[in-house]
Amino acid sequence: MAIVAGLVFGLAASVVSIDGTALVDFFVQYNRAVDAGLYWQLITSIFVVIPFSSGIPLGVVDVLFNAFAVVWLDGLLSHAFFREWDYYAVFMISGLAGNVASLLSGPEVVSFGASGGIFGLLAGAIAQDYAVERRVDYYLLAWFLAVFLFSSFLLPSVDWLAHLGGAVCGLAAGYYIGASRGSESL
């Protein structure tokens, strides 16, 4: 629930301003600003959204989708695949990895949202299941691929590099967690 609270904070920061500058502008990842040393945006941008982009409420759609995904994943993955600490660690490092991958998009790109962490959790669950059981859960893999392809390439203005970076990091983290536990029960 801490992640959902962070997403709600991010939406609130989108509508509050200081001296005419939206509070969210201090927390969203502006690649040019990160290149200039504002590294905290690599973390804070996981929890904030820009409510309107190109005149449409993409940020609102993004926060609603991410909040739904986090609540759903929390119920699905937090006990079946991850211990509590592992769950939050995979989310955060995958979100960070997604934001670092987003830097490859160029200096003019603006990025925000929890999608890198969400894809990291999903990919991590697939990899952890493989590391422990030596089998692939094809239903979870198919669901992951469908959501990844739809959200990364069919929706406008989506940072697919953040999704990919989060997923790759999640695969590595999930496999590491699963391999270090073996067949030990959660």
Backbone as CSV, one residue per row, in Angstrom:
resi,resn,N_x,N_y,N_z,CA_x,CA_y,CA_z,C_x,C_y,C_z
1,MET,0.815,-1.195,0.000,0.000,0.000,0.000,0.861,1.261,0.000
2,ALA,2.120,1.133,0.418,3.000,2.302,0.410,3.205,2.821,-1.005
3,ILE,3.253,1.911,-1.973,3.425,2.321,-3.366,2.204,3.080,-3.845
4,VAL,1.008,2.614,-3.489,-0.220,3.316,-3.882,-0.238,4.704,-3.251
5,ALA,0.191,4.813,-1.979,0.252,6.130,-1.330,1.213,7.046,-2.082
6,GLY,2.327,6.502,-2.541,3.272,7.291,-3.328,2.667,7.766,-4.632
7,LEU,1.882,6.907,-5.267,1.226,7.303,-6.512,0.197,8.401,-6.274
8,VAL,-0.522,8.317,-5.156,-1.486,9.367,-4.809,-0.749,10.679,-4.552
9,PHE,0.396,10.618,-3.840,1.210,11.814,-3.641,1.608,12.406,-4.985
10,GLY,2.005,11.538,-5.904,2.416,12.007,-7.226,1.310,12.735,-7.950
11,LEU,0.100,12.243,-7.850,-1.033,12.922,-8.487,-1.283,14.262,-7.819
12,ALA,-1.184,14.322,-6.491,-1.372,15.590,-5.777,-0.283,16.586,-6.152
13,ALA,0.955,16.114,-6.295,2.051,17.005,-6.675,1.857,17.575,-8.068
14,SER,1.016,16.928,-8.854,0.758,17.403,-10.202,-0.112,18.649,-10.222
15,VAL,-0.870,18.877,-9.171,-1.789,20.010,-9.167,-1.362,21.136,-8.225
16,VAL,-0.335,20.925,-7.406,0.165,21.943,-6.490,1.335,22.660,-7.159
17,SER,1.417,23.992,-6.959,2.530,24.722,-7.567,3.203,25.635,-6.544
18,ILE,4.477,25.934,-6.813,5.267,26.853,-6.000,5.777,27.937,-6.941
19,ASP,5.384,29.172,-6.674,5.789,30.303,-7.508,5.535,30.047,-8.988
20,GLY,4.404,29.431,-9.298,4.017,29.193,-10.684,4.598,27.944,-11.310
21,THR,5.480,27.251,-10.597,6.056,26.006,-11.115,5.370,24.837,-10.427
22,ALA,4.818,23.940,-11.221,4.144,22.771,-10.655,5.130,21.966,-9.818
23,LEU,4.705,21.550,-8.643,5.549,20.766,-7.750,6.077,19.518,-8.455
24,VAL,5.267,18.950,-9.322,5.663,17.745,-10.036,6.912,17.961,-10.890
25,ASP,7.143,19.204,-11.332,8.315,19.485,-12.171,9.634,19.246,-11.442
26,PHE,9.617,19.229,-10.125,10.823,18.942,-9.360,11.076,17.433,-9.228
27,PHE,10.055,16.630,-9.510,10.130,15.193,-9.275,10.067,14.336,-10.530
28,VAL,9.488,14.842,-11.620,9.411,14.098,-12.876,10.810,13.993,-13.460
29,GLN,11.075,12.928,-14.193,12.389,12.748,-14.810,12.469,13.526,-16.116
30,TYR,13.213,14.605,-16.084,13.573,15.324,-17.301,14.991,14.869,-17.615
31,ASN,15.171,14.155,-18.715,16.488,13.588,-19.000,17.584,14.642,-19.037
32,ARG,17.259,15.817,-19.552,18.256,16.897,-19.588,18.646,17.300,-18.157
33,ALA,17.666,17.342,-17.260,17.946,17.718,-15.866,18.769,16.636,-15.168
34,VAL,18.470,15.361,-15.442,19.261,14.268,-14.852,20.696,14.355,-15.361
35,ASP,20.849,14.609,-16.658,22.202,14.774,-17.217,22.949,15.925,-16.548
36,ALA,22.204,16.937,-16.060,22.820,18.099,-15.403,23.046,17.869,-13.908
37,GLY,22.693,16.681,-13.388,22.982,16.376,-11.998,21.782,16.231,-11.075
38,LEU,20.570,16.362,-11.564,19.388,16.196,-10.710,19.005,14.712,-10.644
39,TYR,19.901,13.925,-10.070,19.774,12.469,-10.080,18.579,11.954,-9.293
40,TRP,18.090,12.727,-8.322,16.947,12.258,-7.526,15.735,11.989,-8.398
41,GLN,15.666,12.638,-9.578,14.523,12.423,-10.460,14.436,10.980,-10.956
42,LEU,15.548,10.254,-10.941,15.518,8.843,-11.330,14.675,8.018,-10.360
43,ILE,14.571,8.463,-9.108,13.755,7.776,-8.098,12.387,8.431,-7.966
44,THR,12.355,9.740,-7.812,11.083,10.412,-7.541,10.096,10.276,-8.686
45,SER,10.599,10.157,-9.904,9.687,10.060,-11.051,8.879,8.772,-11.047
46,ILE,9.302,7.784,-10.282,8.540,6.541,-10.155,7.182,6.824,-9.512
47,PHE,7.117,7.847,-8.662,5.928,8.090,-7.855,5.080,9.277,-8.299
48,VAL,5.416,9.896,-9.404,4.651,11.059,-9.848,4.170,10.892,-11.282
49,VAL,3.187,11.708,-11.635,2.666,11.725,-13.003,2.441,13.164,-13.432
50,ILE,2.471,13.375,-14.721,2.045,14.648,-15.291,0.611,14.427,-15.721
51,PRO,-0.330,15.196,-15.184,-1.734,14.870,-15.442,-2.151,14.984,-16.906
52,PHE,-1.614,15.942,-17.641,-2.020,16.108,-19.030,-0.796,16.165,-19.915
53,SER,-0.853,15.439,-21.000,0.222,15.445,-21.977,-0.420,15.540,-23.347
54,SER,-0.034,16.524,-24.124,-0.602,16.764,-25.449,-2.116,16.975,-25.382
55,GLY,-2.594,17.575,-24.289,-4.006,17.895,-24.173,-4.899,16.752,-23.745
56,ILE,-4.347,15.552,-23.552,-5.161,14.425,-23.103,-4.659,13.960,-21.741
57,PRO,-5.544,13.407,-20.944,-5.167,13.051,-19.567,-4.368,11.755,-19.466
58,LEU,-3.234,11.673,-20.180,-2.424,10.456,-20.127,-1.907,10.177,-18.728
59,GLY,-1.531,11.210,-17.999,-1.026,11.014,-16.651,-2.075,10.430,-15.730
60,VAL,-3.304,10.884,-15.870,-4.385,10.343,-15.046,-4.618,8.882,-15.399
61,VAL,-4.628,8.563,-16.693,-4.781,7.179,-17.125,-3.608,6.348,-16.605
62,ASP,-2.402,6.900,-16.680,-1.214,6.200,-16.214,-1.290,5.904,-14.726
63,VAL,-1.656,6.895,-13.920,-1.704,6.665,-12.478,-2.806,5.677,-12.120
64,LEU,-3.933,5.724,-12.800,-5.002,4.766,-12.518,-4.585,3.353,-12.909
65,PHE,-3.979,3.209,-14.090,-3.507,1.895,-14.514,-2.440,1.366,-13.565
66,ASN,-1.468,2.219,-13.214,-0.398,1.781,-12.324,-0.919,1.451,-10.933
67,ALA,-1.850,2.248,-10.419,-2.414,1.957,-9.098,-3.154,0.621,-9.122
68,PHE,-3.941,0.390,-10.171,-4.644,-0.889,-10.311,-3.636,-2.032,-10.387
69,ALA,-2.595,-1.859,-11.218,-1.594,-2.912,-11.391,-0.880,-3.210,-10.080
70,VAL,-0.514,-2.164,-9.331,0.203,-2.369,-8.073,-0.684,-3.083,-7.060
71,VAL,-1.939,-2.699,-6.951,-2.845,-3.362,-6.006,-3.045,-4.815,-6.421
72,TRP,-3.249,-5.063,-7.709,-3.438,-6.417,-8.204,-2.176,-7.240,-7.989
73,LEU,-1.026,-6.667,-8.354,0.238,-7.388,-8.183,0.551,-7.631,-6.719
74,ASP,0.210,-6.679,-5.864,0.461,-6.845,-4.441,-0.229,-8.101,-3.934
75,GLY,-1.467,-8.287,-4.329,-2.205,-9.475,-3.920,-1.675,-10.751,-4.547
76,LEU,-1.249,-10.652,-5.802,-0.791,-11.831,-6.528,0.641,-12.229,-6.179
77,LEU,1.529,-11.261,-6.154,2.950,-11.578,-6.069,3.567,-11.463,-4.686
78,SER,2.989,-10.613,-3.828,3.677,-10.335,-2.572,3.797,-11.565,-1.677
79,HIS,2.900,-12.505,-1.784,2.994,-13.697,-0.946,3.356,-14.936,-1.750
80,ALA,2.915,-15.002,-2.998,3.167,-16.184,-3.807,4.610,-16.256,-4.307
81,PHE,5.212,-15.112,-4.579,6.549,-15.117,-5.162,7.594,-14.408,-4.300
82,PHE,7.232,-13.299,-3.707,8.211,-12.461,-3.026,7.898,-12.322,-1.544
83,ARG,8.938,-12.285,-0.754,8.790,-11.825,0.616,8.614,-10.318,0.547
84,GLU,8.121,-9.733,1.631,7.802,-8.305,1.603,9.002,-7.447,1.201
85,TRP,10.151,-7.683,1.820,11.338,-6.888,1.507,11.739,-7.072,0.041
86,ASP,11.705,-8.316,-0.441,12.066,-8.597,-1.825,11.123,-7.875,-2.789
87,TYR,9.848,-7.887,-2.470,8.831,-7.250,-3.315,9.150,-5.764,-3.515
88,TYR,9.379,-5.051,-2.424,9.673,-3.620,-2.528,11.038,-3.364,-3.159
89,ALA,12.010,-4.213,-2.854,13.342,-4.044,-3.431,13.306,-4.247,-4.941
90,VAL,12.622,-5.284,-5.398,12.521,-5.523,-6.843,11.780,-4.377,-7.512
91,PHE,10.710,-3.898,-6.897,9.967,-2.770,-7.473,10.875,-1.549,-7.623
92,MET,11.601,-1.211,-6.564,12.426,0.002,-6.594,13.615,-0.122,-7.539
93,ILE,14.345,-1.231,-7.493,15.508,-1.323,-8.375,15.077,-1.464,-9.833
94,SER,13.944,-2.096,-10.078,13.440,-2.193,-11.450,12.958,-0.835,-11.944
95,GLY,12.299,-0.084,-11.074,11.883,1.269,-11.443,13.080,2.146,-11.754
96,LEU,14.116,2.046,-10.914,15.350,2.805,-11.145,16.013,2.369,-12.448
97,ALA,16.109,1.062,-12.666,16.718,0.556,-13.907,15.930,1.016,-15.127
98,GLY,14.608,1.024,-15.017,13.786,1.518,-16.117,14.062,2.980,-16.404
99,ASN,14.211,3.768,-15.353,14.485,5.191,-15.547,15.880,5.436,-16.109
100,VAL,16.846,4.630,-15.710,18.187,4.741,-16.291,18.124,4.371,-17.777
101,ALA,17.392,3.314,-18.118,17.230,2.936,-19.530,16.545,4.047,-20.314
102,SER,15.636,4.752,-19.670,14.925,5.859,-20.316,15.874,6.971,-20.750
103,LEU,16.996,7.106,-20.070,17.982,8.124,-20.444,18.500,7.902,-21.866
104,LEU,18.422,6.667,-22.361,18.862,6.366,-23.721,17.950,6.993,-24.777
105,SER,16.776,7.451,-24.354,15.821,8.063,-25.295,16.257,9.438,-25.763
106,GLY,17.194,10.024,-25.075,17.677,11.340,-25.464,17.363,12.389,-24.432
107,PRO,18.008,13.566,-24.553,17.905,14.596,-23.517,16.544,15.284,-23.435
108,GLU,15.752,15.233,-24.475,14.480,15.953,-24.472,13.320,15.139,-23.896
109,VAL,13.547,13.898,-23.537,12.473,13.023,-23.065,12.125,13.332,-21.615
110,VAL,10.822,13.322,-21.347,10.280,13.478,-20.000,9.624,12.146,-19.651
111,SER,9.913,11.626,-18.473,9.444,10.304,-18.100,8.896,10.319,-16.679
112,PHE,7.880,9.508,-16.432,7.277,9.415,-15.108,6.460,8.144,-15.007
113,GLY,6.190,7.721,-13.792,5.311,6.588,-13.551,6.027,5.367,-13.008
114,ALA,5.230,4.393,-12.586,5.722,3.198,-11.900,5.866,1.992,-12.810
115,SER,5.712,2.169,-14.107,5.677,1.028,-15.018,6.952,0.198,-15.011
116,GLY,8.123,0.826,-14.917,9.368,0.053,-14.870,9.386,-0.892,-13.687
117,GLY,8.949,-0.413,-12.522,8.879,-1.262,-11.338,7.837,-2.356,-11.464
118,ILE,6.707,-2.023,-12.076,5.634,-3.005,-12.266,6.101,-4.118,-13.197
119,PHE,6.731,-3.747,-14.319,7.236,-4.775,-15.226,8.369,-5.568,-14.591
120,GLY,9.137,-4.932,-13.719,10.173,-5.650,-12.989,9.588,-6.713,-12.072
121,LEU,8.496,-6.388,-11.402,7.842,-7.363,-10.524,7.311,-8.551,-11.322
122,LEU,6.667,-8.269,-12.447,6.124,-9.356,-13.262,7.228,-10.245,-13.815
123,ALA,8.249,-9.621,-14.398,9.359,-10.398,-14.945,10.090,-11.140,-13.832
124,GLY,10.217,-10.501,-12.677,10.864,-11.144,-11.538,10.120,-12.376,-11.067
125,ALA,8.799,-12.326,-11.082,8.001,-13.488,-10.683,8.211,-14.647,-11.648
126,ILE,8.273,-14.337,-12.940,8.501,-15.373,-13.948,9.882,-16.006,-13.745
127,ALA,10.904,-15.162,-13.552,12.268,-15.670,-13.382,12.434,-16.422,-12.071
128,GLN,11.809,-15.933,-11.011,11.930,-16.610,-9.720,11.266,-17.980,-9.776
129,ASP,10.109,-18.047,-10.409,9.420,-19.325,-10.553,10.295,-20.317,-11.321
130,TYR,10.963,-19.822,-12.356,11.855,-20.693,-13.122,13.053,-21.140,-12.271
131,ALA,13.629,-20.230,-11.522,14.796,-20.563,-10.702,14.460,-21.598,-9.634
132,VAL,13.263,-21.525,-9.086,12.871,-22.439,-8.010,12.323,-23.750,-8.564
133,GLU,11.403,-23.652,-9.514,10.674,-24.833,-9.998,11.239,-25.442,-11.282
134,ARG,12.137,-24.704,-11.945,12.681,-25.124,-13.243,11.572,-25.339,-14.274
135,ARG,10.605,-24.447,-14.235,9.517,-24.468,-15.216,9.113,-23.028,-15.500
136,VAL,8.511,-22.819,-16.640,8.013,-21.497,-17.010,6.500,-21.498,-16.838
137,ASP,5.981,-20.510,-16.124,4.542,-20.338,-15.988,4.073,-19.614,-17.245
138,TYR,3.593,-20.371,-18.223,3.249,-19.800,-19.525,2.066,-18.838,-19.464
139,TYR,1.185,-19.020,-18.510,0.064,-18.088,-18.368,0.567,-16.721,-17.900
140,LEU,1.444,-16.716,-16.906,2.016,-15.461,-16.426,2.887,-14.825,-17.506
141,LEU,3.643,-15.640,-18.228,4.476,-15.126,-19.313,3.618,-14.519,-20.420
142,ALA,2.543,-15.177,-20.797,1.658,-14.651,-21.847,1.001,-13.349,-21.398
143,TRP,0.579,-13.300,-20.141,-0.028,-12.077,-19.622,0.994,-10.942,-19.630
144,PHE,2.213,-11.237,-19.168,3.285,-10.243,-19.164,3.534,-9.722,-20.580
145,LEU,3.702,-10.627,-21.545,3.995,-10.210,-22.919,2.860,-9.386,-23.514
146,ALA,1.625,-9.787,-23.263,0.479,-9.036,-23.797,0.442,-7.622,-23.234
147,VAL,0.594,-7.495,-21.932,0.566,-6.168,-21.313,1.782,-5.355,-21.739
148,PHE,2.946,-5.991,-21.801,4.162,-5.289,-22.215,4.020,-4.750,-23.637
149,LEU,3.610,-5.598,-24.562,3.493,-5.166,-25.957,2.412,-4.107,-26.126
150,PHE,1.257,-4.315,-25.496,0.173,-3.340,-25.612,0.583,-1.996,-25.036
151,SER,1.078,-2.004,-23.795,1.373,-0.729,-23.132,2.631,-0.068,-23.669
152,SER,3.554,-0.832,-24.202,4.808,-0.250,-24.674,4.736,0.269,-26.105
153,PHE,3.936,-0.380,-26.934,3.988,-0.034,-28.354,2.656,0.415,-28.954
154,LEU,1.543,0.150,-28.291,0.257,0.536,-28.861,-0.338,1.782,-28.219
155,LEU,0.138,2.155,-27.055,-0.331,3.369,-26.403,0.581,4.529,-26.797
156,PRO,0.025,5.720,-27.006,0.866,6.853,-27.404,1.705,7.376,-26.238
157,SER,2.848,7.908,-26.549,3.721,8.609,-25.589,4.153,7.747,-24.406
158,VAL,4.386,6.467,-24.637,4.813,5.584,-23.559,6.312,5.353,-23.679
159,ASP,6.990,5.352,-22.556,8.440,5.175,-22.507,8.758,3.681,-22.489
160,TRP,8.822,3.071,-23.657,9.032,1.630,-23.746,10.411,1.218,-23.229
161,LEU,11.377,2.121,-23.287,12.697,1.784,-22.743,12.642,1.627,-21.224
162,ALA,11.811,2.412,-20.562,11.635,2.248,-19.111,10.990,0.906,-18.808
163,HIS,10.011,0.500,-19.608,9.375,-0.805,-19.423,10.403,-1.918,-19.610
164,LEU,11.183,-1.815,-20.675,12.181,-2.839,-20.978,13.267,-2.889,-19.907
165,GLY,13.779,-1.732,-19.503,14.808,-1.694,-18.461,14.317,-2.293,-17.156
166,GLY,13.078,-1.970,-16.768,12.502,-2.542,-15.550,12.329,-4.044,-15.656
167,ALA,11.875,-4.511,-16.822,11.660,-5.948,-17.018,12.972,-6.720,-16.968
168,VAL,14.005,-6.208,-17.626,15.305,-6.896,-17.630,15.876,-6.957,-16.210
169,CYS,15.791,-5.858,-15.491,16.277,-5.841,-14.112,15.460,-6.804,-13.249
170,GLY,14.146,-6.819,-13.440,13.285,-7.719,-12.689,13.600,-9.180,-12.958
171,LEU,13.912,-9.503,-14.230,14.305,-10.876,-14.557,15.534,-11.288,-13.759
172,ALA,16.534,-10.427,-13.757,17.772,-10.734,-13.035,17.520,-10.837,-11.532
173,ALA,16.787,-9.891,-10.981,16.522,-9.886,-9.534,15.688,-11.096,-9.128
174,GLY,14.652,-11.395,-9.905,13.803,-12.540,-9.591,14.556,-13.855,-9.649
175,TYR,15.415,-13.995,-10.657,16.206,-15.220,-10.757,17.168,-15.335,-9.580
176,TYR,17.799,-14.223,-9.229,18.720,-14.226,-8.087,17.997,-14.623,-6.798
177,ILE,16.833,-14.027,-6.564,16.060,-14.341,-5.352,15.668,-15.816,-5.349
178,GLY,15.170,-16.302,-6.480,14.755,-17.696,-6.563,15.922,-18.661,-6.401
179,ALA,17.040,-18.358,-7.051,18.212,-19.248,-6.975,18.806,-19.258,-5.572
180,SER,18.756,-18.123,-4.889,19.327,-18.078,-3.538,18.451,-18.794,-2.528
181,ARG,17.187,-18.952,-2.848,16.264,-19.662,-1.954,16.126,-21.125,-2.291
182,GLY,16.343,-21.461,-3.542,16.117,-22.850,-3.961,14.651,-23.169,-3.850
183,SER,14.333,-24.308,-3.330,12.939,-24.710,-3.211,12.363,-24.423,-1.836
184,GLU,13.068,-23.588,-1.057,12.589,-23.174,0.271,11.225,-22.518,0.108
185,SER,10.308,-22.813,0.997,8.971,-22.215,0.886,9.000,-20.781,1.383
186,LEU,8.137,-19.970,0.794,8.028,-18.577,1.193,7.156,-18.498,2.412
